[in-house]
Amino acid sequence: MASLFTASLPKPGLIGEKTQPDSWWIRRWPEMLLAVISGSVYFWDLTINGWGNPYYAAAAQAGAADWVALVFGSADAGNGATVDKPPLHLWVLALSVKALGLSSMSVLAPQALMGVATAWLVQRTAMVWGSRRQAFLAGLFVVLTPVTSMMFRFNNPDALLLLLWALVAFFAVRAVEQCATRFLYLAAFLLGIAFLCKQFQSWIFVPAIALAFMVFGYDRLWTRLRRLSIAALIMVSPATFWITLVESTPPSQRPWIGGSNSNSFLELTFGYNGFGRLTGQPGLGAVNPKDFDGVVGHDASLLRLVTINYAPEVAWFLPVALLGAAIMLSGLLKRQYNRLEAFSAALTVIWFLTTFAVLSFMTGDIHPYYTSMVALPMAVLSAHTFEIFWVNRSSRAHLRGAALLALLCVFLGSGILTWFQDWHPWAGFTVKVAGLAAVTILCLPSAGNRLRLTSPALTIAGLTVVLIPLLFIFESISTPQQGSFPISGPVPTAESWHKRDADQLINAEKENYALARGEPVIPRISALIERAPLDARWAAATTGSENAALYQLSTKRPVMSIGGFSALDAYPKLATFQEYVADGKVRYYIHQPGILTWSASPNTLAVVAWIEGNFGFEEIDGVRLYDLRHQVG
């Protein structure tokens, strides 16, 4: 039986193997076109997002100025505390700032380049076992997923994680294609490096590689087990090295580990960034400052990704990807694939289902942009579904299947658009009319025998699936966003995270948006901080990392974040802060109480109370600036 990966166009040869193409242009034009499309999306008016996430932009600035800050990922050049993630993506940003100077472009361009590279890698990987058309569609679906249009234009670590996953998939497939264990070990090492990007989240990909290689790898079973064991040791080596380095460095010689209460990278790994995010248990480090009166909060379920806070980011192609997963599973069960195809299918399906399950059922801290984790396998599966219907467009059963899928996508898209009243109403109408017309043609009794009719109908059906996500991308790249929780597309009219965030900005609800965006910089305060004595380790201190980051980026002087990102860290201890002040290491305190009403640890409140009780202040444009070198009373 013919493989379901079989396409109407000839498949290219092995990676690195010379083939006999008609011409260089025929062989390379899909890759060039994808590069132009992805580059246009990710670089178009890139600096409209300003600093992107100021938290990471300030850390990149610190890393470019100080080697200790670079190595540990400090939030400031005074090396008070690190960001709440490992520093891998900060190394990239800091080197960019070092080379190009501090600017919006220098902190955002690396992610845009990662996006172009990721789409290309997905295309190249899919081309190993599919047609050029299917490979191009796989890369294109990466670009057409709305959440990626934001994440590859933003300086969160997720962009680097997606690039590393694309590299891992590329080398894993190449390992099986060429029976070359060195590529398996390289993939394992890249997964290990990815741990320094987002810790255990980076290893969601591990079950897919391990199970796919165990069942469909090359050589005998025991040989596969031995190679996987070696690969596991290679994978954990970067994490082991980094944890050993941080934990063995005396706390006095490194910054506080942001996101932890005990100044421990192990606690950060297993707590705040580990089981805390999966389980939502405060005892395991969970932080859930997001329960907007039940609008979001604990919404874990099988249907989470089609609810209002997540569906606009990623749900448009979920039905297509789920059908692609079913087709691949059917092919695996019926043994329709050769070894390379079977490995690729198993890898993609398990990767997709694992990520989908984690996103659906994690009960800890989750944000809409986390859905970017499912974008790559979803893109590959969606491209496979499109290819199957196109190659079999003379089959009545396939045409009816395509019609049913198109109806489902039109229904899902129309449902999502009900949350965006008055936003491009013509688009929803166009999708419905075009979709129904295409479905009608595909269901004609004689459709299978008339390719001149079914080919345009399939094309129109496909366009109805991608039209609204494409418009969401246009909205994303033309709308400025800054802060910790970026969301793609327009603002919903229905109650949601995005609407609440927008309303908080409009209504100046500082206590609500300070955590995510930071309070606006006061120019007169910024000018005073710039003139602070150069012998001060920190020119100023404030509460909340976004608040501190904005002043640090404005003044180019180190600004301490009391309490870390959410003001929940036990840093700095009150006694330690008192010593810093006594030694003249902190010049000013910027009192921004918005975040204190939202979230703050007892230690943070104690430090703030001590400042308020012992130092005088000047109120500048509604903000209190305390002079920590002039104690009162």
C-alpha positions in Angstrom: 0.0 0.0 0.0 1.3 3.4 -0.8 2.5 5.5 2.0 0.3 8.4 3.1 3.4 10.6 3.0 3.6 10.1 -0.7 3.0 13.3 -2.6 2.6 14.3 -6.2 5.9 16.1 -6.3 9.1 14.1 -6.2 10.8 13.9 -2.8 14.2 15.4 -2.4 17.2 13.3 -1.5 18.8 12.8 1.8 20.1 15.8 3.7 23.6 16.5 2.4 23.1 14.1 -0.6 23.3 15.5 -4.1 20.2 15.1 -6.1 19.4 15.8 -9.7 17.1 18.9 -9.6 15.8 20.6 -12.7 17.6 23.8 -11.5 18.8 25.6 -8.4 15.8 27.8 -8.6 13.3 25.0 -8.6 15.0 23.4 -5.6 15.4 26.5 -3.5 12.5 28.9 -4.4 10.1 27.5 -1.7 12.8 28.1 1.0 13.5 31.6 -0.3 9.8 32.4 -0.4 9.3 31.1 3.1 12.2 33.2 4.3 10.7 36.3 2.7 7.3 35.7 4.2 8.6 34.9 7.7 11.1 37.7 7.6 8.4 40.2 6.6 6.1 39.1 9.4 8.8 39.0 12.1 10.7 42.1 11.1 7.9 44.4 9.9 8.0 47.6 12.1 9.6 45.5 14.8 10.5 48.4 17.1 6.8 49.2 17.5 7.1 46.9 20.5 9.7 49.2 22.2 11.6 47.1 24.8 9.2 44.2 24.4 9.5 42.7 27.8 11.5 45.3 29.8 12.4 42.7 32.4 14.5 40.8 29.9 15.7 43.9 28.0 17.1 45.3 31.3 18.8 42.0 32.0 20.4 42.1 28.6 21.6 45.6 29.3 23.1 44.4 32.5 24.7 41.4 30.9 26.3 43.7 28.2 27.8 45.9 31.0 29.0 43.3 33.5 30.4 39.8 33.0 29.0 38.4 36.3 25.5 39.7 35.3 26.0 38.0 31.9 27.0 34.6 33.4 24.2 34.4 35.9 21.5 36.4 34.1 21.2 39.2 36.6 18.4 41.7 36.3 20.7 44.6 37.0 24.4 45.3 36.7 24.6 45.6 40.5 24.1 41.9 40.5 21.3 42.0 43.1 19.1 39.2 41.7 18.8 37.1 38.6 15.7 36.9 36.4 13.4 34.0 37.2 14.7 31.9 34.3 18.1 30.4 33.4 20.2 32.9 31.4 20.6 31.2 27.9 18.4 33.6 26.0 19.9 36.5 27.9 23.3 35.6 26.6 22.1 36.0 23.1 20.4 39.3 23.9 23.3 40.7 25.9 25.8 39.9 23.1 23.5 41.6 20.6 23.4 44.7 22.9 27.1 44.5 23.3 27.6 44.5 19.5 24.9 46.9 18.4 24.3 49.1 21.5 21.2 49.2 23.6 18.1 49.8 21.5 14.7 48.3 20.8 16.1 46.7 17.6 19.1 45.1 19.4 16.9 43.3 21.9 14.1 42.3 19.5 16.0 41.4 16.3 17.5 38.2 17.6 14.0 36.7 18.2 12.9 37.7 14.7 16.0 35.9 13.3 15.1 32.9 15.4 11.6 33.0 13.9 13.0 32.9 10.3 15.4 30.1 11.3 12.7 28.1 13.0 10.3 28.2 10.0 13.1 27.2 7.7 14.2 24.3 10.0 10.6 23.0 10.1 10.5 23.2 6.3 13.8 21.4 5.9 12.9 18.7 8.4 9.5 18.0 6.8 11.2 17.8 3.4 13.2 14.8 4.5 10.0 12.6 4.4 7.5 14.7 2.4 7.1 16.7 -0.8 8.4 20.2 -1.3 4.9 21.4 -1.2 4.1 19.8 2.2 7.4 21.0 3.6 6.7 24.5 2.5 3.2 24.4 4.1 4.7 23.1 7.3 7.0 26.1 7.5 4.2 28.4 6.4 1.9 27.2 9.2 4.5 28.1 11.7 4.3 31.7 10.5 0.5 31.7 10.2 0.0 30.7 13.8 -0.9 34.0 15.5 0.9 33.3 18.7 4.2 33.0 16.9 3.7 36.3 15.2 4.1 37.8 18.6 6.6 35.5 20.2 9.2 35.9 17.4 8.8 39.7 17.7 9.2 39.7 21.5 12.2 39.1 23.8 10.7 36.4 26.0 12.8 33.1 26.1 10.1 31.2 24.2 11.5 32.2 20.8 14.8 30.6 21.6 13.0 27.5 22.9 11.1 27.0 19.7 14.3 27.4 17.7 16.1 24.8 19.8 13.1 22.4 19.4 13.2 22.9 15.7 16.9 22.0 15.7 16.3 19.0 17.9 13.6 17.7 15.5 15.9 18.3 12.5 18.8 16.3 14.0 16.6 13.5 15.4 15.1 12.9 11.9 18.5 13.1 10.4 19.8 10.5 12.8 17.3 8.0 11.7 17.5 9.0 8.1 21.3 8.3 8.0 21.5 5.8 10.8 24.0 8.2 12.4 24.0 8.1 16.2 26.1 11.3 16.4 23.0 13.3 15.3 20.9 11.7 18.0 23.5 12.7 20.6 23.6 16.2 19.1 19.8 16.4 19.5 20.2 15.3 23.1 22.8 17.9 23.7 20.6 20.6 22.2 17.8 19.5 24.5 20.2 19.8 27.4 21.1 23.3 26.3 17.4 24.1 26.1 17.1 23.4 29.8 19.0 26.6 30.3 16.3 28.4 28.4 13.1 27.3 30.3 14.1 24.4 32.5 11.8 21.4 32.6 9.4 23.0 30.1 12.2 22.5 27.5 12.0 18.7 28.1 8.4 18.3 27.1 9.9 17.1 23.8 11.8 14.2 25.4 9.0 11.6 25.5 8.4 12.1 21.7 12.0 11.5 20.8 12.6 8.6 23.2 9.4 6.7 22.3 9.7 7.3 18.6 13.4 6.1 18.6 12.7 3.2 20.8 10.0 1.8 18.4 11.1 3.1 15.0 14.9 3.7 15.4 17.6 1.7 13.7 19.5 -1.4 14.9 18.5 -3.9 17.6 16.3 -2.9 20.6 19.0 -3.3 23.1 21.3 -1.1 21.0 18.6 1.5 20.9 18.2 1.4 24.6 21.9 1.8 25.1 22.0 4.8 22.7 19.0 6.4 24.4 20.7 6.0 27.8 23.8 7.7 26.5 21.7 10.4 25.0 19.9 10.9 28.3 23.3 11.4 30.1 24.3 13.9 27.4 21.0 15.7 27.8 21.3 16.2 31.6 24.9 17.2 31.5 24.4 20.9 30.7 21.7 21.1 33.4 23.9 19.3 35.9 26.9 21.6 35.1 24.8 24.8 35.5 23.1 23.7 38.7 26.5 22.7 40.2 28.0 26.0 39.1 25.3 28.1 40.7 24.8 26.0 43.9 28.5 25.7 44.5 29.2 29.4 44.1 29.0 31.2 47.5 25.8 33.4 47.7 28.0 36.4 48.5 29.8 36.0 45.1 26.7 35.7 42.9 23.3 37.4 42.6 20.2 36.1 44.4 18.3 33.5 42.4 15.2 35.3 41.3 11.9 33.4 41.7 13.2 31.5 44.7 12.7 32.0 48.4 15.8 30.2 49.6 18.3 31.6 47.0 18.5 28.2 45.3 18.5 27.4 41.6 17.2 23.9 42.6 14.2 25.5 44.3 13.6 27.6 41.2 13.9 24.5 39.0 11.6 22.2 40.9 9.3 24.8 42.4 8.4 28.1 40.7 9.4 26.9 37.2 8.7 23.2 37.8 6.0 21.4 39.8 4.5 24.8 40.8 3.5 25.6 37.3 2.1 22.1 36.6 0.2 21.6 39.9 -0.6 25.1 41.0 0.2 24.2 44.6 1.7 27.2 46.5 3.8 24.8 48.6 5.5 23.8 45.4 6.3 27.3 44.4 3.2 28.1 42.4 2.3 31.7 41.8 -1.2 32.5 40.5 -1.7 36.3 40.4 -4.2 36.0 37.6 -7.6 34.9 38.9 -9.6 37.9 37.6 -12.8 37.1 39.5 -13.0 33.7 37.8 -12.4 34.9 34.3 -9.2 32.8 34.0 -7.7 31.2 37.1 -8.1 27.4 37.2 -9.5 26.7 33.8 -7.6 23.4 33.1 -9.6 21.0 30.9 -9.5 19.2 27.6 -11.2 22.2 26.0 -8.9 24.9 27.5 -7.2 25.7 24.1 -10.6 26.6 22.5 -11.6 29.0 25.3 -11.3 32.7 25.0 -7.9 33.2 26.6 -6.1 30.7 24.3 -8.2 30.0 21.2 -7.3 33.3 19.4 -3.6 32.4 19.8 -3.6 28.9 18.4 -7.0 27.1 18.0 -7.5 28.0 14.3 -5.5 25.0 13.1 -6.2 22.5 15.9 -8.9 20.6 14.0 -6.6 20.3 11.0 -3.7 19.1 13.2 -5.9 16.7 15.1 -7.0 15.1 11.9 -3.4 14.9 10.7 -2.5 13.2 14.0 -5.3 10.7 13.4 -4.1 10.0 9.9 -0.6 9.4 11.0 -1.6 7.1 13.8 -3.7 5.2 11.4 -0.8 4.8 9.1 1.4 3.7 12.0 -1.1 1.1 13.1 -1.5 -0.2 9.5 2.2 -0.2 8.9 2.0 1.9 5.9 5.2 3.8 6.4 8.8 3.0 5.9 11.1 3.4 8.9 12.0 7.0 8.4 8.3 8.0 7.8 7.2 6.0 10.8 9.8 7.6 13.1 8.8 11.1 11.8 5.1 10.4 12.2 5.5 9.0 15.8 7.8 11.9 16.7 5.4 14.5 15.5 2.2 13.0 16.9 3.7 12.3 20.4 5.2 15.8 20.5 1.9 17.3 19.6 -0.2 15.2 22.0 2.2 15.7 24.9 2.4 19.4 24.5 -1.4 19.6 24.0 -2.0 17.6 27.2 0.4 19.8 29.3 -1.1 23.0 28.1 -4.6 21.7 28.7 -4.2 20.3 32.2 -1.5 22.3 33.9 -3.1 24.1 36.9 -0.2 26.4 37.8 0.8 29.7 36.3 -0.1 29.7 32.6 -0.2 32.6 30.1 -1.8 32.6 26.6 1.6 32.8 24.9 2.5 29.4 26.3 0.4 28.0 23.5 3.4 28.7 21.2 4.8 25.4 22.5 2.3 23.5 20.3 2.9 25.6 17.2 5.6 23.5 15.6 4.1 20.0 15.7 0.7 21.5 14.9 2.2 23.1 11.8 3.7 19.8 10.6 0.4 17.9 11.2 -1.7 20.6 9.5 0.6 20.6 6.4 0.3 16.8 6.3 -3.5 17.0 6.4 -3.6 19.6 3.5 -1.2 17.4 1.5 -3.3 14.3 2.0 -6.5 16.0 0.7 -4.7 17.6 -2.2 -2.9 14.4 -3.4 -6.2 12.5 -3.1 -8.5 15.2 -4.6 -9.9 12.7 -7.1 -11.2 10.5 -4.2 -14.8 11.2 -3.2 -14.1 10.0 0.4 -11.2 12.5 0.7 -13.2 15.3 -0.8 -16.1 14.7 1.7 -13.5 14.6 4.5 -12.1 17.9 3.4 -15.6 19.4 3.2 -16.3 18.2 6.8 -13.0 19.6 8.0 -13.6 22.9 6.3 -17.1 23.2 7.9 -15.6 22.4 11.3 -12.9 25.1 10.9 -15.5 27.7 9.7 -17.7 26.8 12.7 -14.7 27.2 15.1 -13.5 30.4 13.5 -17.0 31.9 13.6 -17.2 31.0 17.2 -13.9 32.7 18.0 -15.0 35.8 16.1 -18.1 36.2 18.4 -15.6 37.4 21.0 -14.5 40.2 18.7 -17.7 42.1 17.9 -17.3 44.7 15.2 -13.8 43.6 14.3 -13.6 43.2 10.5 -17.2 41.9 10.1 -16.5 41.4 6.4 -13.9 38.7 7.2 -16.3 36.5 9.1 -18.9 36.8 6.3 -16.4 36.1 3.6 -15.1 33.0 5.4 -18.6 31.6 5.8 -19.7 32.3 2.2 -16.5 31.0 0.7 -16.4 28.0 3.0 -19.9 27.0 2.3 -19.4 27.4 -1.5 -16.3 25.2 -1.4 -18.0 22.6 0.7 -20.9 22.5 -1.7 -18.6 21.9 -4.7 -16.6 19.2 -2.8 -19.8 17.3 -2.0 -21.1 17.2 -5.6 -21.6 13.6 -6.7 -19.3 14.0 -9.7 -16.7 16.2 -8.0 -14.0 13.5 -7.8 -13.9 13.2 -11.6 -13.6 16.9 -12.3 -10.2 18.1 -10.9 -10.7 21.5 -12.6 -13.5 22.0 -10.2 -12.2 20.3 -7.0 -8.8 21.8 -7.1 -10.1 25.5 -6.8 -12.6 24.3 -4.3 -9.9 22.8 -2.1 -7.8 25.9 -2.5 -10.7 28.1 -1.4 -11.4 25.8 1.6 -7.8 26.1 2.6 -7.9 29.8 2.3 -10.9 30.0 4.6 -8.9 28.2 7.3 -6.0 30.7 7.2 -7.7 34.0 6.4 -8.7 35.0 9.9 -5.4 34.0 11.5 -3.6 36.0 8.8 -5.7 39.1 9.7 -4.8 38.4 13.4 -1.2 38.5 12.4 -1.6 41.8 10.6 -3.2 43.1 13.8 -0.3 41.9 15.9 2.5 43.4 13.8 0.7 46.8 13.7 -0.2 47.0 17.4 2.5 48.0 20.0 2.8 45.7 23.0 5.1 45.8 26.0 5.2 43.9 29.2 5.4 40.3 30.5 2.3 38.8 29.0 2.0 39.5 25.3 -1.1 38.5 23.4 -1.5 38.4 19.6 -4.4 39.8 17.6 -7.1 42.4 18.4 -8.5 43.0 21.9 -11.7 40.9 22.5 -14.9 42.6 23.4 -15.7 39.6 25.6 -14.3 39.3 29.1 -10.7 37.9 28.9 -7.1 38.5 29.9 -6.5 40.7 27.0 -9.6 42.8 27.6 -8.8 43.2 31.3 -5.3 44.2 30.5 -6.4 46.8 28.0 -9.1 48.2 30.3 -6.6 48.5 33.1 -4.3 50.6 30.9 -7.2 52.8 29.8 -8.4 53.3 33.3 -4.9 53.7 34.8 -5.4 50.8 37.3 -1.8 50.8 38.5 -2.4 48.2 41.1 -3.5 45.7 38.4 -1.1 46.4 35.5 2.0 47.2 37.4 3.1 43.6 37.6 2.8 42.9 33.9 3.9 46.3 32.4 5.4 48.5 35.1 4.3 52.0 36.0 5.3 54.8 33.7 8.8 56.4 34.1 8.7 59.9 35.6 11.3 61.9 33.6 12.3 64.1 36.5 12.9 61.1 38.7 14.8 59.4 35.9 17.1 62.5 35.6 17.9 62.4 39.3 18.7 58.7 39.1 21.1 59.3 36.2 23.0 61.8 38.3 23.3 59.5 41.3 26.9 59.0 42.5 28.8 56.5 40.4 30.1 54.7 43.5 26.5 53.6 44.3 26.1 49.9 43.5 22.4 50.7 42.7 21.4 54.2 41.6 17.9 53.4 42.9 15.6 50.6 44.2 11.9 50.0 43.7 9.3 47.2 44.0 8.6 44.9 41.1 11.0 44.0 38.3 9.1 45.7 35.5 9.1 48.9 37.4 12.9 48.6 38.1 13.6 47.6 34.5 11.9 50.6 33.0 13.9 53.0 35.1 17.1 51.0 34.4 16.6 51.1 30.7 15.8 54.9 30.9 18.8 55.8 33.0 21.3 53.1 32.0 22.0 52.8 35.8 21.5 49.7 37.9 18.1 49.7 39.7 17.4 47.1 42.4 14.1 45.2 42.3 13.0 44.7 45.9 11.1 41.4 46.0 12.0 40.4 42.4 9.5 40.0 39.6 6.3 39.8 41.6 7.7 41.4 44.8 7.3 37.9 46.3 10.9 37.0 46.6 12.6 37.2 50.0 15.2 39.5 48.5 16.9 41.5 49.8 16.5 40.6 53.5 15.7 43.6 55.6 19.1 43.4 57.4 20.9 43.1 54.1 19.1 46.1 52.7 19.9 48.1 55.8 23.6 47.3 55.3 23.4 48.4 51.7 21.9 51.7 52.7 24.4 52.2 55.5 27.3 51.6 53.1 25.9 54.0 50.5 25.2 51.3 47.9 21.6 52.4 47.2 20.9 56.1 46.5 17.1 56.4 46.0 13.9 54.4 46.6 11.1 55.0 44.1 7.8 54.3 45.9 5.5 52.6 43.4 2.9 50.9 45.7 0.6 49.6 42.9 2.3 46.2 42.9 2.3 46.0 46.7 -1.5 45.9 46.7 -1.4 43.1 44.1 1.3 40.8 45.5 4.2 41.2 47.9 6.1 39.0 50.4 6.3 39.9 54.1 10.0 40.6 53.5 9.2 43.1 50.7 6.6 44.9 52.9 9.1 45.0 55.8 11.8 46.6 53.6 9.3 49.2 52.3 7.9 49.9 55.8 11.5 50.5 57.0 12.2 53.0 54.2 8.9 54.8 54.8 9.6 55.1 58.5 13.2 56.3 58.3 13.7 58.5 55.3 12.2 61.6 53.9 10.7 61.9 50.4 10.0 64.3 47.6 6.8 63.8 45.7 7.4 64.2 42.0 4.5 64.0 39.6 2.6 62.0 42.1 5.4 59.5 42.8 7.4 59.6 46.1 11.2 59.5 45.7 13.0 58.7 48.9 16.6 59.9 49.4 18.3 57.0 51.2 21.4 59.0 52.2 19.4 61.4 54.4 17.8 59.5 57.3 15.2 61.5 59.3 14.6 61.5 63.0 
